[in-house]
Amino acid sequence: MGWRALRTYKNAWFAKFALKENILDHALYNAVARAQNGQIDVNLGGGSLKQRIAREGFGKSGGFGTLLFLRSGDRAVFAFGFASWDRCFGGNQAMDGGSI
């Protein structure tokens, strides 16, 4: 069984985030295609994945992280996104007094 294009969606929050950060749809399709081919950045279980999306000129490490819900063979939904340099999961430890 080969690669098959899935219906790919963005929730309202992610659509605003993608527009603000200038993330193009083809970058999202590439992230879904990588996940289908087994190139998953982080498998959170139950079809929830964290996939990186490259930022133009900075690559994946300077790009964006996304929370992607994937139902294999059916659909993919982008639900949350963050800039890798923002460290949104866990917050900025230096500002809130926590240790890294």
Order of alpha helices (4+ residues) and beta strands (2+ residues): beta-alpha-alpha-beta-beta-beta-beta-alpha
